[in-house]
Amino acid sequence: MSFQGDASTTAASAPAADRAVVRRAAIATFIIFGTNGFIFASWAARIPAVTQTLDLTTGEMGLILLIGAIGSLCAMPLVGPTAGRIGIVRTVRLGGLLAVIAGGLIATALVLHSVVVVAAGLALFGVGIAFWDVGQNIAGADVEHRLGRTIMPQFHAGFSGGAVIGALVGAALSAAGVPLPVHLAAIMVAVLLIMVLVPRHFLPLTTHDAPAPAQAADDGASPAPAPQGPGGARAAWTDRRTLLIGVVVLGATLTEGAGNDWISKGVVDGLHASESAGAGLFAVFVGAMTVARWFGGRIIDRLGRVMALRLSMVSALIGLAVYSLSGIYWISGVGALLWGLGAALAFPMGMSAASDDPRHAASRVSVVATIGYIAFLAGPPFLGFLGDQVGLRPALLAILVPIAVALILAGATRKESA
């Protein structure tokens, strides 16, 4: 694993003596992204089991997911101001702690077969993931500027890699008949330990012209980010380029969110495959995303964000169509592969584009993440309701429209000088 930029670009963003500190911050950020992906996929891979345990229809499960989405969407606008007050370390830890509490609540609710308590747990889980996710993206954007090259896709590869492991673990435990509450409880213990040990290596946020700090932030005590300019977070919500990037990310990430939540169940329902087979196809999807994100930085630097984003959307369009229209499992697998490759780079490119000017990076990243997660979190429940009417796999074809919008507006991600 390498997060070391070349000598010239890294020197421009951090003194030579501080490069090891920046690299440790990059590795810590990568681990936090990976843990986020693991916990998310561990849940997503076993959505069919939750649906069966609670005796829910696809639409009813969609409503449960919508409650979690509402929790995230309500919390995301608060992340920027919170990070400014308590620091990025405590912000990410707050998100992790809330997610752990929520996981315990969901596990208990599944034992009790309580739909209401599961919904409450998902709402709290959504709030925790919002603080965790936006916080890690703010930290990742700052590290990217310090290293002087495109590495945001690698951080998101960490998320996808964690999701691959989570999906495979979910498939294996499902095939072994391990109860989901036991599965969730074990994951929560691991997440708690990681949140105690890893975020302390984050660095305090800086502006473009500020020198990199000589030492990592103390445990839980990272200073507040530098001021974000006139208007702060409010000004970011009125910045035209930021809003256009948000619309691009909204359309592009809908395909990622739909794949995460429904690709497994779509195979189980549409092709009458087993739950473990559905989880396996989900692993193909997130595996393709992981590969694309790990190597995507070099592709983006070579082709530019706009061309890379357009190629990604074409791949997602073709893959989604193949997955949804094929009646053969392995052909649907090819579609899932192309779908994952296409969905991989849109969100990290949006985060990088929003942070082109580091003086406004924290507030703009928060805005773009909030807009993007409207699709990432609220889109899949909508598809669940539509799936009740026309079938889940045909319902996924509705995503082709926002993909087209992302293609049209891709130019908004073009590099902006600070």
C-alpha positions in Angstrom: 0.0 0.0 0.0 1.5 3.4 -1.0 0.2 6.8 -0.3 3.5 8.6 -0.9 3.3 11.2 -3.7 6.3 11.9 -6.0 9.0 14.1 -4.5 8.1 17.3 -6.3 4.3 17.3 -5.7 4.6 16.1 -2.1 7.2 18.8 -1.3 4.8 21.4 -2.5 2.2 20.4 0.1 4.3 19.3 3.1 7.8 19.8 4.4 10.1 16.7 4.0 10.2 16.1 7.7 6.4 15.8 7.9 5.9 13.3 5.1 5.9 10.3 7.4 3.2 11.9 9.5 1.1 12.7 6.5 1.5 9.1 5.3 0.4 7.8 8.7 -2.7 10.0 8.4 -3.4 8.6 4.9 -3.1 5.0 6.2 -5.4 5.8 9.1 -7.9 7.4 6.8 -7.8 4.3 4.5 -8.5 2.0 7.5 -11.5 4.1 8.5 -12.9 4.0 5.0 -12.4 0.3 4.9 -14.1 -0.2 8.3 -17.1 1.9 7.0 -17.4 -0.3 4.0 -17.2 -3.5 6.0 -20.0 -2.6 8.4 -22.2 -1.3 5.6 -21.7 -4.5 3.4 -22.2 -6.8 6.4 -25.6 -5.3 6.7 -26.4 -5.0 3.0 -25.4 -8.6 2.1 -28.0 -9.9 4.6 -30.9 -7.7 3.8 -32.8 -10.7 2.4 -32.4 -12.4 5.8 -33.8 -9.4 7.5 -36.7 -9.3 5.1 -37.4 -12.9 5.8 -37.0 -12.7 9.6 -39.4 -9.8 9.9 -41.7 -11.2 7.2 -41.6 -8.1 5.1 -42.4 -7.4 1.4 -39.8 -5.7 -0.8 -41.7 -2.4 -0.5 -41.9 -2.7 3.3 -38.2 -3.4 3.5 -37.7 -0.3 1.3 -39.6 1.7 3.9 -37.3 0.5 6.6 -34.3 1.5 4.6 -35.9 4.9 3.9 -36.0 5.5 7.7 -32.3 5.0 7.9 -31.8 7.3 4.9 -33.8 10.0 6.6 -31.5 9.7 9.7 -28.4 10.2 7.5 -29.9 13.1 5.4 -30.9 15.0 8.5 -27.5 14.6 10.1 -25.2 15.3 7.1 -25.6 19.1 7.1 -24.5 19.1 10.7 -21.2 17.4 10.1 -19.3 20.4 8.8 -20.2 22.7 11.7 -19.6 19.8 14.2 -16.1 19.1 12.7 -15.4 22.8 13.1 -16.3 22.7 16.8 -14.9 19.4 18.0 -12.4 18.5 15.4 -12.3 15.7 12.7 -11.1 13.0 15.1 -14.0 13.4 17.5 -16.5 13.8 14.6 -15.5 10.5 13.1 -15.5 8.7 16.5 -18.9 10.1 17.2 -20.2 8.6 14.0 -18.6 5.2 14.8 -20.0 5.2 18.4 -23.5 5.9 17.1 -23.2 3.1 14.5 -22.1 0.7 17.2 -25.0 1.5 19.4 -27.4 1.2 16.5 -26.0 -2.2 15.5 -26.6 -3.5 19.0 -30.1 -2.1 18.9 -30.8 -3.8 15.5 -29.4 -7.1 16.7 -31.7 -7.0 19.8 -34.7 -6.1 17.6 -34.1 -9.0 15.3 -34.1 -11.4 18.2 -37.4 -9.8 19.4 -38.8 -9.7 15.8 -39.6 -6.1 16.3 -40.0 -4.0 13.1 -40.4 -0.8 15.1 -37.1 -1.3 17.0 -35.3 -2.3 13.8 -36.5 1.0 12.2 -35.3 3.0 15.2 -32.0 1.3 15.1 -31.6 2.0 11.4 -32.4 5.7 12.0 -29.7 5.9 14.6 -27.4 3.9 12.3 -28.0 6.4 9.5 -27.0 9.3 11.8 -23.8 7.6 12.8 -22.9 6.7 9.2 -23.5 10.4 8.2 -21.0 11.7 10.7 -18.5 8.9 10.0 -18.8 9.1 6.2 -18.7 12.9 5.6 -15.9 13.2 8.3 -13.7 10.6 6.6 -14.2 12.3 3.2 -13.2 15.7 4.6 -10.1 14.1 6.1 -9.3 12.3 2.9 -9.6 15.4 0.8 -7.1 17.2 3.1 -4.6 14.3 2.9 -5.0 14.3 -0.9 -3.9 18.0 -1.1 -1.0 17.3 1.2 0.3 14.5 -0.9 -0.2 16.4 -4.1 -1.8 13.7 -6.3 -5.2 12.1 -6.8 -5.6 9.5 -4.1 -9.3 9.9 -3.1 -10.3 6.9 -5.2 -7.8 4.8 -3.2 -9.5 5.8 0.0 -12.8 4.8 -1.5 -11.1 1.6 -2.6 -10.6 1.0 1.1 -14.4 1.4 1.5 -15.0 -1.0 -1.4 -12.4 -3.5 -0.1 -14.0 -3.5 3.3 -17.3 -4.0 1.6 -15.9 -7.0 -0.3 -14.8 -8.6 2.9 -18.1 -7.7 4.6 -20.1 -9.2 1.7 -18.0 -12.4 1.7 -18.3 -12.8 5.4 -22.1 -12.2 5.1 -22.3 -14.8 2.4 -20.3 -17.3 4.4 -22.2 -16.8 7.7 -25.5 -17.0 5.8 -24.5 -20.3 4.2 -23.4 -21.5 7.7 -26.7 -20.5 9.2 -25.1 -18.1 11.7 -27.9 -15.8 13.1 -27.7 -12.2 11.9 -27.9 -10.8 15.5 -24.7 -12.7 16.4 -23.1 -11.5 13.2 -23.9 -7.9 14.0 -22.8 -8.1 17.6 -19.3 -9.3 16.7 -18.9 -6.6 14.1 -19.8 -3.9 16.6 -17.1 -5.0 19.0 -14.5 -4.8 16.2 -15.7 -1.3 15.0 -15.5 0.0 18.6 -11.8 -1.1 18.9 -10.9 0.5 15.6 -12.5 3.8 16.5 -10.5 4.0 19.7 -7.1 3.2 18.0 -7.1 4.6 14.5 -8.5 8.2 14.2 -5.9 9.6 16.6 -3.5 9.6 13.6 -5.6 12.1 11.6 -4.1 15.5 11.1 -5.9 18.8 11.8 -7.4 20.4 8.7 -5.4 23.2 7.0 -5.9 25.7 4.3 -3.9 25.5 1.0 -1.3 28.1 2.1 -0.8 26.8 5.6 2.2 24.5 6.4 1.5 20.9 7.2 1.7 20.3 11.0 4.8 18.6 12.4 2.7 16.2 14.5 -0.5 14.3 14.3 -3.5 15.6 16.3 -3.6 14.4 19.9 -6.1 11.7 20.7 -9.6 13.3 20.3 -8.2 16.8 20.3 -7.6 17.9 16.7 -8.0 21.7 16.4 -10.9 23.2 14.5 -10.5 23.6 10.8 -9.3 26.9 9.4 -12.1 29.4 8.6 -13.9 28.6 5.3 -14.2 32.1 4.1 -17.2 34.5 4.0 -20.4 32.7 4.8 -18.8 29.4 5.7 -21.1 26.4 5.2 -24.0 28.7 4.2 -22.0 30.1 1.3 -21.2 26.6 0.0 -24.9 26.0 -0.4 -25.2 28.9 -2.8 -22.0 28.2 -4.8 -23.1 27.3 -8.4 -20.2 24.9 -9.1 -20.6 23.1 -5.8 -24.3 22.5 -6.4 -23.7 21.3 -10.0 -21.1 18.8 -8.6 -23.6 17.7 -6.1 -26.2 17.0 -8.9 -23.6 15.0 -10.8 -22.7 13.0 -7.7 -26.4 12.6 -6.9 -27.1 11.0 -10.2 -23.9 9.0 -10.3 -24.1 7.6 -6.8 -27.6 6.4 -7.2 -26.2 3.5 -9.2 -23.8 2.6 -6.3 -26.5 2.9 -3.6 -28.9 0.7 -5.6 -26.3 -1.9 -6.2 -25.3 -2.0 -2.6 -28.8 -2.5 -1.3 -30.6 -4.4 -4.1 -28.2 -6.3 -6.3 -28.3 -9.3 -4.0 -32.0 -9.4 -3.5 -32.6 -8.8 -7.2 -30.9 -12.1 -8.0 -32.7 -13.9 -5.3 -36.1 -12.7 -6.4 -35.6 -12.4 -10.2 -33.5 -15.5 -10.9 -34.7 -17.6 -7.9 -31.0 -17.9 -6.7 -30.1 -18.7 -3.1 -29.3 -16.0 -0.6 -25.6 -17.0 -0.7 -25.6 -16.8 -4.5 -27.1 -13.3 -4.3 -24.4 -12.3 -1.8 -21.8 -13.7 -4.1 -23.0 -11.5 -7.0 -22.9 -8.5 -4.6 -19.3 -9.4 -3.9 -18.6 -9.3 -7.6 -20.1 -5.8 -7.7 -18.1 -4.4 -4.8 -15.0 -6.3 -6.0 -15.1 -4.5 -9.3 -15.5 -1.2 -7.5 -12.5 -1.9 -5.4 -10.2 -2.6 -8.3 -11.4 0.5 -10.2 -10.9 2.7 -7.2 -7.5 1.3 -6.4 -6.1 2.1 -9.8 -8.5 4.9 -10.7 -6.3 7.8 -9.5 -3.8 7.2 -12.2 -6.6 7.0 -14.8 -8.1 10.3 -13.6 -4.8 12.1 -13.6 -4.1 10.9 -17.2 -7.6 11.4 -18.7 -8.9 14.2 -16.5 -12.0 14.0 -14.3 -14.5 14.8 -17.0 -13.5 12.1 -19.4 -13.0 9.6 -16.6 -16.5 10.3 -15.2 -18.1 10.0 -18.6 -16.4 6.6 -19.3 -17.5 5.5 -15.8 -21.2 6.4 -16.5 -21.1 4.5 -19.9 -19.8 1.4 -18.1 -22.5 1.7 -15.4 -25.2 2.2 -18.0 -24.2 -0.9 -20.0 -23.7 -3.0 -16.9 -27.0 -2.1 -15.3 -28.9 -2.9 -18.5 -27.2 -6.3 -18.8 -27.8 -7.2 -15.1 -31.5 -6.1 -15.2 -32.5 -7.7 -18.6 -30.6 -11.0 -18.5 -32.3 -14.1 -17.2 -29.0 -16.0 -16.8 -27.0 -15.8 -13.6 -23.5 -15.6 -15.1 -24.6 -13.0 -17.6 -26.1 -10.9 -14.8 -22.7 -11.4 -13.1 -21.0 -9.8 -16.1 -23.5 -6.9 -15.8 -22.7 -6.6 -12.1 -19.0 -6.4 -13.0 -19.5 -3.6 -15.5 -21.9 -1.9 -13.2 -19.4 -1.9 -10.3 -16.6 -0.6 -12.5 -18.8 2.3 -13.7 -20.1 3.1 -10.2 -16.6 3.2 -8.6 -15.1 6.7 -9.4 -18.1 9.1 -9.4 -18.3 9.8 -5.7 -14.5 10.1 -5.0 -14.2 12.4 -8.1 -17.0 14.6 -6.7 -15.2 14.8 -3.4 -12.0 15.8 -5.0 -13.7 18.4 -7.2 -15.5 19.9 -4.3 -12.2 20.3 -2.4 -10.1 21.9 -5.3 -9.9 25.1 -3.2 -8.8 23.8 0.3 -9.9 27.1 1.9 -13.5 26.0 1.3 -13.0 22.2 1.2 -14.7 21.2 4.4 -17.9 23.1 3.8 -18.1 22.2 0.1 -17.3 18.5 0.7 -20.1 18.4 3.3 -22.6 20.0 0.8 -21.7 17.7 -2.1 -21.8 14.6 0.2 -25.2 15.7 1.5 -26.7 16.1 -2.0 -25.1 12.9 -3.2 -26.4 10.8 -0.4 -29.9 11.9 -1.2 -29.5 9.4 -4.1 -27.2 7.0 -2.3 -29.6 6.5 0.7 -33.1 7.6 -0.4 -32.9 6.1 -4.0 -32.8 2.4 -3.0 -36.0 2.6 -0.9 -37.8 4.3 -3.8 -36.6 1.4 -6.0 -38.0 -1.0 -3.5 -41.4 0.5 -3.7 -41.2 0.5 -7.6 -40.0 -3.1 -7.4 -43.2 -4.1 -5.7 -45.1 -2.9 -8.8 -42.9 -4.1 -11.7 -40.3 -6.4 -10.2 -37.0 -5.4 -8.6 -34.7 -5.9 -11.6 -36.9 -4.0 -14.1 -37.2 -1.2 -11.5 -33.5 -0.8 -11.5 -33.7 0.4 -15.1 -35.0 3.7 -13.8 -31.5 4.6 -12.8 -30.6 5.1 -16.4 -32.2 8.6 -16.3 -29.9 10.0 -13.5 -26.9 8.4 -15.2 -27.7 10.4 -18.3 -27.9 13.6 -16.2 -24.5 12.9 -14.8 -23.1 12.4 -18.3 -24.5 15.8 -19.4 -23.2 17.7 -16.3 -19.9 15.9 -16.0 -18.0 19.1 -17.0 -18.7 20.7 -13.7 -16.0 18.5 -12.1 -13.3 20.0 -14.2 -10.2 21.0 -12.1 -10.6 24.4 -10.4 -7.5 26.3 -9.3 -7.5 27.5 -5.7 
